[in-house]
Amino acid sequence: MDISDGSITISTSYEGIEANEITVSGGAISLCASDDGLNAAGGSDGSSIDGRWGQNSFDSATDGSITISGGTITVKASGDGLDSNGSLLISGGTTYISGPANGGNGSLDYTGSGTITGGTLIAAGASGMEQHFDSDSTQGAIHYDLPSTQTAGTEITLTDSSGNVLASYTPETDFQCIIVSSPDITESGTYTLSAGSESIEIQMDGYIYGSTGGMCGGGMVPSDGGAGKMGGEQVSPN
């Protein structure tokens, strides 16, 4: 599935866009899915019924890929937001993810590598099964689990040390986990991530703040509500 231009609106679906390889280089995509938003080769995930409701014939292979280099993607998903049974590579464009609201899925879910080298992404979903980008990423990315769940309609903002807004998004679902990446996040900058009454000051020490690679929610976050110190340091949670 190659999308390079145009406007696509999917108001109701089981899985919004599904193929072994999904490439988005342009256009505007807005979708709502009762399972995964973008799904690369995940047909045998066992979440459909009797082969209905969008179940395809894909095997549970690990050679799938989601590649985003441009365009604007807005996903509202009850399952995984971006789900690749293989690689996930983001090098451009703007991606917003709302969901999932339950901890059995994650805003990002990939089997192989997951890297970001460009573009803007804000993902807001449940804490527990989400994945962060790999340490091979060459653009700053922040993962943070809030101390409590925020309701849908609560704005997320990332500002720099001068108060300039680098990224903002208002999720359409309840959320506790936030993943945000922007070309303006530097390896050693200081930023403030806010959602409702919650605010955390983050000092970057490398491109990745928070646990990398596999599941980064649940027990991998310290009990004080801060993110792990792999690639970053919590400064002053409020």
C-alpha positions as CSV (number, residue, x, y, z in Angstrom):
1,M,0.0,0.0,0.0
2,D,1.6,3.2,-1.2
3,I,0.0,6.6,-0.4
4,S,1.6,9.7,-1.8
5,D,-1.1,12.3,-2.2
6,G,-4.8,13.0,-1.8
7,S,-7.2,12.9,1.1
8,I,-8.4,9.7,2.8
9,T,-11.0,9.6,5.5
10,I,-12.0,6.3,7.1
11,S,-14.7,7.0,9.6
12,T,-15.4,3.4,10.7
13,S,-13.2,0.3,10.3
14,Y,-11.9,-2.8,12.0
15,E,-8.4,-2.1,10.9
16,G,-7.9,1.2,9.1
17,I,-5.1,0.5,6.6
18,E,-3.7,-3.0,6.3
19,A,-1.0,-4.5,4.0
20,N,2.3,-6.3,4.3
21,E,4.1,-3.1,3.5
22,I,2.6,0.4,4.1
23,T,4.4,3.5,2.7
24,V,3.1,7.0,3.3
25,S,5.0,9.8,1.6
26,G,2.2,12.5,1.3
27,G,-1.5,13.2,1.5
28,A,-3.8,13.5,4.4
29,I,-5.1,10.4,6.2
30,S,-7.7,10.4,9.0
31,L,-9.0,7.1,10.3
32,C,-10.9,5.5,13.2
33,A,-10.4,1.8,13.8
34,S,-11.9,-0.6,16.4
35,D,-8.6,-2.5,16.2
36,D,-5.3,-1.3,14.7
37,G,-4.9,2.0,12.8
38,L,-2.1,1.1,10.4
39,N,-1.3,-2.7,10.4
40,A,1.6,-4.2,8.5
41,A,1.1,-8.0,8.1
42,G,-0.8,-8.6,11.3
43,G,-3.7,-10.6,9.9
44,S,-3.3,-13.6,12.3
45,D,-3.5,-11.5,15.4
46,G,-6.5,-13.5,16.5
47,S,-8.6,-10.5,17.3
48,S,-11.3,-10.9,14.7
49,I,-14.2,-13.4,14.8
50,D,-14.5,-16.4,12.4
51,G,-12.4,-14.6,9.7
52,R,-14.9,-11.7,9.6
53,W,-14.6,-8.0,10.5
54,G,-11.4,-7.4,8.5
55,Q,-9.5,-10.5,9.2
56,N,-7.1,-11.1,6.2
57,S,-5.0,-14.0,5.0
58,F,-1.6,-12.7,6.2
59,D,0.6,-15.0,8.2
60,S,2.3,-13.8,11.4
61,A,5.4,-13.0,9.5
62,T,8.1,-10.5,10.7
63,D,8.9,-8.9,7.3
64,G,6.2,-6.3,7.3
65,S,7.0,-2.6,7.4
66,I,5.4,0.8,8.0
67,T,7.4,3.7,6.4
68,I,6.3,7.3,6.9
69,S,8.2,10.0,5.1
70,G,5.5,12.7,4.5
71,G,1.9,13.6,4.7
72,T,-0.4,14.0,7.8
73,I,-1.8,10.9,9.5
74,T,-4.4,11.1,12.3
75,V,-5.3,7.8,13.9
76,K,-7.9,7.0,16.5
77,A,-7.6,3.3,17.4
78,S,-8.9,1.0,20.0
79,G,-6.1,-1.4,19.3
80,D,-2.5,-0.5,18.3
81,G,-2.1,2.9,16.6
82,L,0.8,1.9,14.3
83,D,1.3,-1.9,14.3
84,S,4.1,-3.5,12.3
85,N,5.0,-7.1,12.3
86,G,8.5,-6.0,11.2
87,S,10.0,-2.5,11.0
88,L,8.6,0.9,11.7
89,L,10.5,3.9,10.2
90,I,9.4,7.5,10.4
91,S,11.5,10.1,8.6
92,G,9.0,12.9,7.9
93,G,5.4,14.0,7.9
94,T,3.1,14.6,10.9
95,T,1.6,11.7,12.8
96,Y,-1.0,12.0,15.6
97,I,-2.3,8.9,17.5
98,S,-5.2,8.8,19.9
99,G,-5.4,5.4,21.7
100,P,-5.6,2.8,22.7
101,A,-7.5,3.5,25.9
102,N,-6.8,-0.1,27.3
103,G,-3.4,-1.3,28.4
104,G,-3.5,-4.5,26.3
105,N,-2.4,-2.5,23.2
106,G,0.0,0.3,22.5
107,S,0.1,3.5,20.4
108,L,3.3,2.1,18.8
109,D,3.8,-1.7,18.3
110,Y,6.6,-3.2,16.2
111,T,8.4,-6.5,16.0
112,G,11.7,-5.6,14.5
113,S,13.2,-2.1,14.5
114,G,11.5,1.1,15.3
115,T,13.3,4.3,14.4
116,I,12.5,8.0,13.9
117,T,14.8,10.3,11.9
118,G,12.5,13.1,11.0
119,G,8.9,14.5,11.1
120,T,6.6,15.2,14.0
121,L,4.8,12.6,16.1
122,I,2.6,12.7,19.1
123,A,1.0,9.5,20.4
124,A,-1.2,9.4,23.5
125,G,-2.6,6.1,24.8
126,A,-2.8,3.7,27.6
127,S,0.2,2.7,29.6
128,G,1.4,-0.9,29.8
129,M,2.1,-2.3,26.3
130,E,3.4,0.8,24.4
131,Q,6.8,0.8,22.7
132,H,9.3,3.6,22.3
133,F,11.6,4.2,19.4
134,D,15.0,2.4,19.3
135,S,18.3,4.0,20.3
136,D,19.3,4.0,16.6
137,S,16.9,6.9,16.1
138,T,18.6,10.2,15.0
139,Q,15.8,12.6,16.1
140,G,14.9,13.4,19.6
141,A,11.9,11.5,21.0
142,I,10.4,11.5,24.5
143,H,8.4,8.8,26.3
144,Y,6.6,9.6,29.5
145,D,3.9,7.8,31.6
146,L,1.8,10.3,33.5
147,P,1.0,9.6,37.2
148,S,-2.7,9.4,36.3
149,T,-5.0,8.9,33.3
150,Q,-6.0,12.1,31.5
151,T,-9.4,12.4,29.9
152,A,-10.0,12.8,26.1
153,G,-9.8,16.4,25.1
154,T,-6.9,17.2,27.4
155,E,-4.2,19.1,25.4
156,I,-0.6,17.9,25.3
157,T,2.1,20.5,24.7
158,L,5.9,20.3,24.5
159,T,7.7,23.6,25.0
160,D,11.4,24.5,25.0
161,S,13.3,26.3,27.7
162,S,12.2,29.7,26.3
163,G,8.5,28.7,26.4
164,N,8.1,28.2,22.6
165,V,5.6,25.4,21.7
166,L,7.4,22.8,19.7
167,A,4.4,20.4,19.4
168,S,0.8,20.1,20.6
169,Y,-2.1,17.8,20.2
170,T,-5.5,17.1,21.8
171,P,-6.2,13.4,21.9
172,E,-9.6,12.0,21.3
173,T,-9.3,9.2,23.8
174,D,-8.3,8.9,27.5
175,F,-4.5,8.5,27.9
176,Q,-1.6,8.1,30.3
177,C,1.3,7.4,28.1
178,I,2.8,10.1,25.8
179,I,5.3,9.7,23.1
180,V,6.4,12.9,21.3
181,S,9.1,13.5,18.7
182,S,10.0,16.7,16.9
183,P,12.9,18.0,14.8
184,D,13.3,20.7,17.4
185,I,14.3,18.3,20.2
186,T,18.0,18.4,20.5
187,E,20.4,16.0,22.2
188,S,21.0,18.2,25.2
189,G,18.0,20.5,25.4
190,T,15.6,21.1,28.3
191,Y,11.9,20.8,27.6
192,T,8.6,20.9,29.4
193,L,5.9,18.3,28.6
194,S,2.4,19.2,29.9
195,A,-1.0,17.5,29.9
196,G,-3.8,19.1,31.9
197,S,-2.5,19.8,35.4
198,E,0.6,17.5,34.9
199,S,3.9,18.9,33.9
200,I,7.4,17.4,33.7
201,E,10.7,19.1,32.9
202,I,12.9,16.9,30.9
203,Q,16.7,17.2,30.3
204,M,17.8,15.3,27.2
205,D,21.0,13.4,27.2
206,G,21.0,11.9,23.8
207,Y,18.2,11.5,21.3
208,I,15.9,9.1,23.3
209,Y,14.3,9.9,26.6
210,G,12.7,7.0,28.4
211,S,13.0,3.3,27.9
212,T,13.8,2.2,24.3
213,G,12.7,-0.7,22.1
214,G,10.3,-3.1,23.8
215,M,7.4,-2.4,26.1
216,C,8.1,0.8,28.1
217,G,5.1,1.1,30.2
218,G,4.0,-0.5,33.5
219,G,6.8,-1.6,35.8
220,M,9.5,0.0,33.7
221,V,8.6,3.5,34.9
222,P,9.8,4.5,38.4
223,S,7.1,4.8,41.1
224,D,7.6,8.6,41.3
225,G,5.9,8.8,37.9
226,G,9.1,9.8,36.0
227,A,10.4,8.2,32.9
228,G,13.3,5.8,32.9
229,K,16.8,7.4,32.6
230,M,17.8,5.6,29.4
231,G,18.8,8.6,27.3
232,G,17.4,11.3,29.6
233,E,17.0,12.6,33.1
234,Q,13.9,13.6,34.9
235,V,14.4,17.1,36.4
236,S,11.3,18.3,38.2
237,P,7.9,16.6,38.0
238,N,5.0,18.6,39.3
